[in-house]
Amino acid sequence: MSAVVTDAEADGAAAAGEGGTPLLRVRDVVQEFRLPGRGTVHACSGVSLDVREGEALGVVGESGSGKSTLVRSILQAPRPKSGQVLFQDQDMTRLRGRELLAIRRHLQTVYQDPFGSLEPRWKALDIIAEPLVGYGIGDRRSRRARAAELLEMVGLDPAVHGPRKPAQLSGGQCQRVAIARALALQPKLLILDEAVSSLDVLSQSQVLILFERLRTELGLAYLFVAHDLAVVKQVSDRVAVMYLGKLCEVGPAQDLYTAPRHPYTSALLASVPSPVPGSRTGGPHGRGSAPISGEVPSPLAPPSGCRFRTRCPRAQELCAAEAPRQRPVGPDHTVACHFPLDKPEVP
């Protein structure tokens, strides 16, 4: 008997790539928001990807590409309009009440604004212990001991920083408190939604090093959402590129940065400023591509077919008539493009 594979399953398998046990499987997720009198915002349109155990998957794209909406859809806040979000083979879109609460403890989030995500009137130790209180874990003494242990784990002295409130901490210190809180329930996956974008360069570097250490020591998996391509490359095993609610390309970080196959990925890389004053931009892949031009179309009325076609120099009639599907272009590397870039020859 032959197995029937749906389009969503095929796209998901392509985006998943090869090797590794999927911890999180996102399948054909659609998220839309109705604006009275204006229409429907197509925020995520059939997104499929996997995060494997112990893996760091980066998600990048311009503002409005749907990255944060994808994160909220994964967390069921709000639930997606359609599709599946499977965590350890449990479909979160079908869970309610206590069942959903039980699985959510294994997916914790660190947000962009370290001050805005913390209760300003609470001390750091109380903030970190709050998830333990919410899930009824331990007593007051054991929770306080666990909070102190977590503060040490993220590089802060419990005796010095534990009694302080967020206003008495720096931005980097606040983000470390937020990370400690996210670790309190011993999650398997951390969702990092622009978690370092509001920090200064030194604090960014320190927090990124902390993420890598915690990943090694605790066996964590990361879904790392960011707009900074250099940061994403530094922390990610694979990178997924989003544009106007759809995935363009998914592949190993090194391959994607040195040999992008989607024109949008190439344009994003070409837009990265050169560290050499006076030199032309062209991206680290060395193709001399022109930086991306034009404005992102409105998600209220996305283009037909390929959503990038209105800004793509390679667009043809097929691009307007038919939406491209993810297809393999290399080991663990997929692209959704009718006319992908050629892979450069290795000298």
C-alpha positions as CSV (number, residue, x, y, z in Angstrom):
1,M,0.0,0.0,0.0
2,S,1.4,3.4,-0.9
3,A,1.3,6.2,1.5
4,V,-0.6,9.4,0.6
5,V,1.5,12.6,1.4
6,T,-0.4,15.9,1.6
7,D,1.1,19.1,0.3
8,A,1.6,20.3,3.8
9,E,3.4,17.2,4.8
10,A,5.6,17.3,1.8
11,D,6.5,21.0,2.4
12,G,7.1,20.2,6.1
13,A,9.4,17.3,5.3
14,A,11.3,19.5,2.9
15,A,11.7,22.3,5.5
16,A,12.7,19.8,8.1
17,G,15.7,18.6,6.2
18,E,17.7,15.6,7.2
19,G,18.8,14.0,10.4
20,G,17.9,14.6,14.0
21,T,14.7,13.9,15.9
22,P,12.1,16.7,15.6
23,L,11.2,18.2,19.0
24,L,8.9,20.7,17.5
25,R,7.1,20.2,14.2
26,V,5.1,23.1,12.6
27,R,2.9,22.0,9.8
28,D,1.2,24.3,7.3
29,V,0.4,26.9,10.0
30,V,-1.9,29.7,8.9
31,Q,-2.6,32.8,11.0
32,E,-4.8,35.6,9.8
33,F,-6.4,38.6,11.5
34,R,-9.6,40.3,10.4
35,L,-9.5,44.1,10.4
36,P,-13.0,45.5,10.3
37,G,-13.5,47.6,7.3
38,R,-10.0,46.9,5.9
39,G,-9.8,43.2,5.2
40,T,-7.7,40.3,6.4
41,V,-4.0,40.4,7.4
42,H,-2.3,37.3,6.1
43,A,0.4,37.0,8.8
44,C,1.5,33.4,8.3
45,S,0.5,31.4,5.2
46,G,1.2,27.7,5.3
47,V,4.5,27.8,7.3
48,S,6.1,24.4,8.0
49,L,9.4,23.8,9.8
50,D,11.1,21.5,12.4
51,V,13.3,22.2,15.4
52,R,15.3,19.2,16.3
53,E,16.4,18.1,19.8
54,G,19.4,20.2,20.9
55,E,19.3,22.3,17.7
56,A,19.3,26.1,17.3
57,L,17.1,27.2,14.4
58,G,17.3,30.8,13.5
59,V,14.3,32.6,11.9
60,V,15.1,35.8,10.0
61,G,13.3,38.3,7.8
62,E,12.3,42.0,7.5
63,S,9.9,43.6,9.8
64,G,6.4,42.4,9.0
65,S,7.6,39.0,7.7
66,G,5.6,37.1,10.3
67,K,8.4,36.0,12.6
68,S,6.7,37.0,15.9
69,T,3.3,35.9,14.7
70,L,4.8,32.5,14.0
71,V,6.1,32.4,17.6
72,R,2.8,33.4,19.0
73,S,1.0,30.8,16.9
74,I,3.4,28.1,18.1
75,L,2.6,29.1,21.7
76,Q,-1.2,29.0,20.9
77,A,-1.5,32.7,21.8
78,P,-3.6,33.0,19.8
79,R,-4.2,29.6,18.2
80,P,-3.5,29.4,14.4
81,K,-6.4,29.5,12.1
82,S,-5.3,26.1,10.7
83,G,-2.4,23.7,10.6
84,Q,-0.6,21.7,13.3
85,V,2.0,22.5,16.0
86,L,3.3,19.3,17.4
87,F,5.6,19.3,20.4
88,Q,7.0,15.8,21.1
89,D,4.3,14.4,18.8
90,Q,1.4,16.1,20.8
91,D,-0.6,18.5,18.6
92,M,-0.9,21.7,20.7
93,T,-3.7,23.0,18.6
94,R,-6.0,20.3,19.9
95,L,-5.1,20.7,23.6
96,R,-7.1,22.7,26.1
97,G,-6.9,23.6,29.8
98,R,-4.6,21.5,31.9
99,E,-3.3,19.5,29.0
100,L,-2.1,22.6,27.2
101,L,-0.7,24.1,30.4
102,A,1.3,20.9,31.1
103,I,3.0,21.0,27.7
104,R,3.6,24.7,27.7
105,R,6.1,24.3,30.6
106,H,8.5,22.7,28.2
107,L,8.4,25.7,25.8
108,Q,9.5,28.9,27.4
109,T,10.1,32.3,25.9
110,V,12.6,35.1,26.3
111,Y,11.3,38.4,24.9
112,Q,12.9,41.4,23.3
113,D,12.3,44.0,26.1
114,P,14.0,42.8,29.3
115,F,12.4,45.5,31.4
116,G,8.9,45.2,29.9
117,S,8.9,41.4,30.4
118,L,9.6,41.6,34.2
119,E,7.3,42.7,37.0
120,P,8.8,46.0,38.1
121,R,7.7,45.8,41.7
122,W,9.2,42.3,42.3
123,K,12.7,41.3,43.4
124,A,14.7,39.2,40.9
125,L,14.5,36.0,43.1
126,D,10.7,36.3,43.2
127,I,10.5,36.9,39.5
128,I,12.5,33.7,38.8
129,A,10.5,31.7,41.3
130,E,7.1,32.7,39.9
131,P,6.8,29.9,37.3
132,L,7.4,27.4,40.1
133,V,4.6,29.0,42.1
134,G,2.3,28.9,39.1
135,Y,2.9,25.2,38.6
136,G,2.8,24.3,42.3
137,I,6.4,23.1,42.4
138,G,8.1,22.9,45.8
139,D,7.6,25.1,48.8
140,R,8.8,28.6,49.5
141,R,12.2,27.6,50.7
142,S,13.0,25.2,47.8
143,R,11.7,27.7,45.3
144,R,13.9,30.4,46.7
145,A,16.9,28.0,46.6
146,R,16.1,27.1,43.0
147,A,15.9,30.8,42.0
148,A,19.3,31.4,43.6
149,E,20.8,28.5,41.7
150,L,19.4,29.8,38.4
151,L,20.7,33.3,39.1
152,E,24.2,31.8,39.5
153,M,23.7,29.7,36.3
154,V,23.1,32.9,34.3
155,G,26.2,34.6,35.8
156,L,24.6,36.8,38.5
157,D,25.4,36.7,42.3
158,P,22.2,35.8,44.2
159,A,23.3,37.7,47.2
160,V,23.9,40.9,45.2
161,H,21.3,40.8,42.4
162,G,18.6,38.6,44.0
163,P,17.1,41.3,46.2
164,R,17.1,43.9,43.4
165,K,14.2,45.0,41.3
166,P,14.4,45.4,37.5
167,A,14.9,49.2,37.8
168,Q,18.1,48.5,39.8
169,L,19.5,46.2,37.2
170,S,21.1,47.0,33.8
171,G,19.5,45.8,30.5
172,G,21.8,42.9,30.2
173,Q,21.2,41.9,33.9
174,C,17.5,42.1,33.4
175,Q,17.7,39.8,30.4
176,R,19.7,37.3,32.4
177,V,16.9,37.3,35.0
178,A,14.4,36.7,32.2
179,I,16.5,33.8,31.0
180,A,16.8,32.4,34.5
181,R,13.0,32.6,34.8
182,A,12.6,30.8,31.5
183,L,14.8,28.0,32.8
184,A,13.0,27.5,36.1
185,L,10.6,24.8,34.7
186,Q,13.5,22.9,33.0
187,P,12.1,23.4,29.5
188,K,13.3,21.5,26.4
189,L,12.9,24.4,24.0
190,L,13.6,28.1,24.5
191,I,11.9,30.5,22.1
192,L,14.1,33.6,21.8
193,D,12.1,36.4,20.2
194,E,14.5,39.2,19.4
195,A,16.1,38.4,22.8
196,V,19.3,40.4,22.3
197,S,18.2,43.1,19.9
198,S,17.6,45.7,22.6
199,L,21.0,45.2,24.3
200,D,24.2,47.1,23.7
201,V,26.9,45.3,21.7
202,L,28.9,44.1,24.8
203,S,25.8,42.8,26.6
204,Q,24.7,41.1,23.3
205,S,28.0,39.2,23.1
206,Q,27.8,38.1,26.7
207,V,24.2,36.9,26.4
208,L,25.0,35.0,23.2
209,I,27.9,33.3,24.9
210,L,25.5,32.5,27.8
211,F,23.0,31.0,25.4
212,E,25.6,28.7,23.8
213,R,26.8,27.5,27.2
214,L,23.3,26.8,28.5
215,R,22.5,24.9,25.3
216,T,25.5,22.7,25.8
217,E,25.1,22.2,29.6
218,L,21.3,21.7,29.6
219,G,20.7,20.1,26.2
220,L,18.3,22.9,25.1
221,A,16.9,23.5,21.7
222,Y,16.4,27.1,20.5
223,L,14.1,28.8,18.1
224,F,16.0,32.0,17.7
225,V,14.0,34.8,16.0
226,A,15.9,37.9,15.0
227,H,16.4,40.5,12.2
228,D,20.2,40.7,12.7
229,L,21.7,38.3,10.2
230,A,25.1,38.3,11.9
231,V,23.6,37.4,15.3
232,V,21.5,34.6,13.8
233,K,24.5,33.1,12.0
234,Q,26.5,33.1,15.3
235,V,24.0,31.1,17.3
236,S,22.2,28.9,14.7
237,D,22.8,25.5,13.3
238,R,20.2,26.1,10.6
239,V,18.4,29.3,9.4
240,A,14.9,29.8,8.1
241,V,14.2,32.9,6.0
242,M,10.7,34.4,6.1
243,Y,9.1,36.9,3.7
244,L,5.5,38.2,4.0
245,G,4.2,35.2,6.0
246,K,6.0,32.5,4.0
247,L,9.2,30.6,4.2
248,C,11.7,31.3,1.4
249,E,14.7,29.2,2.3
250,V,15.8,26.8,5.1
251,G,19.3,25.4,5.3
252,P,22.5,25.1,7.3
253,A,23.7,28.5,8.5
254,Q,27.1,28.3,6.8
255,D,25.7,27.1,3.5
256,L,22.9,29.7,3.5
257,Y,25.3,32.6,4.3
258,T,28.0,31.6,1.7
259,A,25.7,30.2,-1.0
260,P,22.1,31.5,-0.7
261,R,19.7,30.0,-3.2
262,H,16.7,32.3,-2.9
263,P,17.0,35.8,-4.4
264,Y,15.5,37.3,-1.2
265,T,18.1,35.6,1.0
266,S,20.8,36.9,-1.3
267,A,19.3,40.4,-1.2
268,L,19.2,40.3,2.6
269,L,22.8,39.4,2.8
270,A,23.7,42.1,0.3
271,S,22.1,44.6,2.5
272,V,24.4,43.9,5.4
273,P,26.8,46.9,5.7
274,S,30.4,46.2,4.9
275,P,32.9,46.5,7.8
276,V,35.4,48.1,5.4
277,P,34.7,51.8,5.0
278,G,34.1,52.8,1.4
279,S,33.7,49.3,0.1
280,R,30.6,48.1,-1.8
281,T,28.0,46.0,-0.1
282,G,27.5,42.7,-1.6
283,G,27.0,40.3,1.2
284,P,29.4,37.6,2.6
285,H,28.5,35.3,-0.3
286,G,30.6,37.4,-2.6
287,R,28.1,37.6,-5.5
288,G,27.9,41.3,-5.6
289,S,24.1,41.2,-5.5
290,A,22.3,44.5,-5.2
291,P,20.7,45.2,-1.8
292,I,16.9,44.7,-1.7
293,S,14.9,47.6,-3.0
294,G,11.3,48.7,-2.7
295,E,8.7,48.2,0.0
296,V,7.2,45.0,1.4
297,P,3.7,44.6,0.0
298,S,0.8,44.9,2.4
299,P,-0.1,41.6,4.1
300,L,-3.7,42.7,3.6
301,A,-3.2,42.1,-0.2
302,P,-0.1,39.9,-0.7
303,P,0.9,39.3,-4.3
304,S,-0.3,36.2,-6.1
305,G,2.1,33.3,-6.6
306,C,5.5,34.0,-5.1
307,R,5.1,36.8,-2.6
308,F,8.6,38.1,-3.3
309,R,8.1,38.5,-7.1
310,T,7.2,42.2,-7.0
311,R,10.8,42.9,-5.7
312,C,12.6,40.1,-7.4
313,P,14.9,40.7,-10.4
314,R,14.4,37.1,-11.6
315,A,10.6,37.1,-11.6
316,Q,8.8,35.6,-14.6
317,E,5.2,34.9,-15.5
318,L,5.3,31.6,-13.6
319,C,6.1,33.4,-10.4
320,A,2.8,35.3,-10.6
321,A,0.7,32.3,-11.6
322,E,2.0,29.7,-9.1
323,A,3.3,29.8,-5.5
324,P,6.6,27.9,-5.3
325,R,6.9,25.0,-2.8
326,Q,9.9,24.1,-0.7
327,R,12.2,21.8,-2.6
328,P,15.7,20.4,-1.9
329,V,18.7,22.1,-3.4
330,G,21.4,20.5,-1.3
331,P,22.0,18.4,1.8
332,D,19.5,19.7,4.5
333,H,18.8,22.7,2.3
334,T,15.5,23.7,0.7
335,V,14.2,26.7,-1.2
336,A,10.8,27.9,-2.3
337,C,11.7,29.5,-5.7
338,H,10.9,28.7,-9.3
339,F,14.2,30.1,-10.4
340,P,16.7,29.6,-7.6
341,L,20.2,31.0,-7.7
342,D,22.9,28.6,-8.9
343,K,25.3,27.3,-6.4
344,P,28.7,28.8,-7.0
345,E,31.5,26.5,-8.0
346,V,34.2,25.9,-5.4
347,P,37.6,26.9,-6.8
